[in-house]
Amino acid sequence: MKTLLIVYHTGGVKTAKMAEAVERGARGEENVKVVVKRCAEAGPEDVLAADGLILGTPENFGYMSGMMKDFLERAFYPCEGKVNGRPWALFVGAGQDGSGAVSSVERIMTGLRMEKRAEPVIGLKELTPEILERCEALGAAFAAGLAMGVF
């Protein structure tokens, strides 16, 4: 059985609802164990134990949240060279355009040599049913990819 780790931070409601939708979609795949943790609770051991990773962050000041940065800093060196080629994806609760949050996370994940397997889902301004559907589809597709060995 494959393990999908979903790590997210939220200071409000938007990114939390996006994380719930991603989790809901992923849990539809019975051959994948889904582990969901907030950034403060997750560590390098969780990343090392996972076959795939989905990250979720609000856009704060045109960047990823400080808690997401903290998580990635704590995980980077213990995971460096040990997670090469593993799949990852991202969702962002954005107030502007999300591009700064996306690029900051992508730089770190590129350094870890993990492979981006989906375009980021960006929830701009208000959270719409369409964005939640896209989050759920992200979780479902990612989990299916892990289960089928596509990733």
C-alpha positions in Angstrom: 0.0 0.0 0.0 1.3 3.5 -0.9 1.2 6.4 1.5 0.2 9.9 0.5 1.2 12.7 2.9 -0.8 15.9 2.8 0.9 18.8 4.8 -0.8 22.2 5.0 -0.9 25.4 7.0 -3.9 27.6 7.5 -4.5 30.7 9.5 -8.1 30.9 8.6 -10.7 28.9 6.7 -9.8 29.0 3.0 -6.8 26.7 3.0 -8.3 24.4 5.6 -11.3 23.8 3.3 -9.0 23.3 0.4 -7.1 20.7 2.4 -10.3 18.9 3.4 -11.3 18.7 -0.3 -7.9 17.3 -1.3 -8.1 14.8 1.5 -11.7 13.8 0.6 -10.6 13.1 -3.0 -7.5 11.2 -1.9 -9.5 9.0 0.5 -11.6 7.7 -2.4 -8.6 5.5 -3.4 -8.7 2.5 -1.1 -5.2 1.3 -2.0 -3.5 4.5 -0.6 -3.0 5.4 3.0 -3.7 9.1 3.4 -1.9 10.9 6.2 -2.9 14.6 6.9 -0.8 16.9 9.1 -0.5 20.5 9.7 2.9 22.0 9.1 3.7 22.3 12.8 3.0 18.6 13.4 4.8 17.2 10.3 8.5 16.5 10.1 11.1 14.9 7.9 10.2 11.4 9.1 6.7 11.9 7.6 8.2 12.9 4.3 10.6 10.0 4.2 7.8 7.5 5.0 5.5 8.9 2.2 5.4 7.8 -1.4 4.0 11.2 -2.4 3.4 14.6 -1.0 0.7 17.3 -1.4 1.5 20.6 0.2 -1.1 23.4 1.0 -0.3 26.9 2.0 -2.0 30.3 2.1 -0.3 33.1 0.2 1.2 35.4 2.8 2.7 38.7 1.6 3.2 37.1 -1.8 5.0 34.1 -0.4 4.3 30.7 1.2 3.2 30.9 4.8 5.9 31.1 7.5 4.8 27.7 8.9 5.1 26.1 5.5 8.6 27.5 5.1 9.4 26.3 8.6 8.2 22.8 7.7 10.2 22.7 4.5 13.3 24.0 6.3 13.1 21.3 8.9 12.5 18.6 6.3 15.0 19.7 3.6 18.4 18.5 4.8 17.2 15.2 6.4 15.3 14.4 3.2 17.9 15.7 0.7 19.0 12.9 -1.6 16.5 10.4 -0.1 13.2 11.5 -1.9 14.5 12.0 -5.4 11.8 11.4 -8.0 8.9 11.2 -5.6 5.8 13.0 -6.7 4.4 16.2 -5.2 1.7 18.7 -5.8 0.5 22.0 -4.3 -2.6 24.0 -3.5 -2.6 27.6 -2.5 -5.2 29.8 -0.8 -4.3 33.1 -2.4 -5.3 36.7 -1.9 -3.3 38.2 -4.8 -2.4 35.8 -7.6 -0.6 33.0 -5.7 2.5 33.1 -8.0 4.9 34.1 -5.3 3.7 31.2 -3.0 3.9 28.8 -5.9 7.4 29.8 -7.0 8.8 29.8 -3.5 7.6 26.2 -2.9 8.7 25.0 -6.3 12.3 26.2 -5.7 12.6 24.2 -2.5 10.9 21.1 -4.1 13.2 21.3 -7.1 16.1 21.3 -4.6 14.7 18.1 -3.1 14.6 16.7 -6.6 11.0 15.7 -6.2 8.8 15.7 -9.3 5.8 18.0 -9.6 3.0 15.9 -10.9 0.1 18.4 -11.2 -0.3 22.1 -11.7 -1.0 24.0 -8.5 -4.6 24.6 -7.6 -4.9 28.2 -6.7 -7.9 29.5 -4.8 -8.0 33.2 -5.5 -9.9 35.6 -3.2 -13.2 33.8 -2.3 -13.4 30.0 -2.2 -15.8 28.8 -4.8 -17.3 25.3 -5.3 -15.2 25.1 -8.5 -12.0 25.5 -6.6 -13.1 22.9 -4.0 -13.9 20.5 -6.9 -10.5 21.1 -8.4 -8.9 20.3 -4.9 -10.9 17.2 -4.6 -9.9 16.1 -8.1 -6.3 16.8 -7.3 -6.4 14.5 -4.3 -8.3 11.8 -6.2 -5.9 11.9 -9.3 -2.8 12.0 -7.1 -3.9 9.1 -5.0 -4.9 7.1 -8.1 -1.5 7.8 -9.7 0.2 6.5 -6.6 -2.0 3.4 -6.5 -1.5 2.5 -10.1 2.3 3.1 -9.9 2.1 5.9 -12.5 4.2 8.1 -10.2 
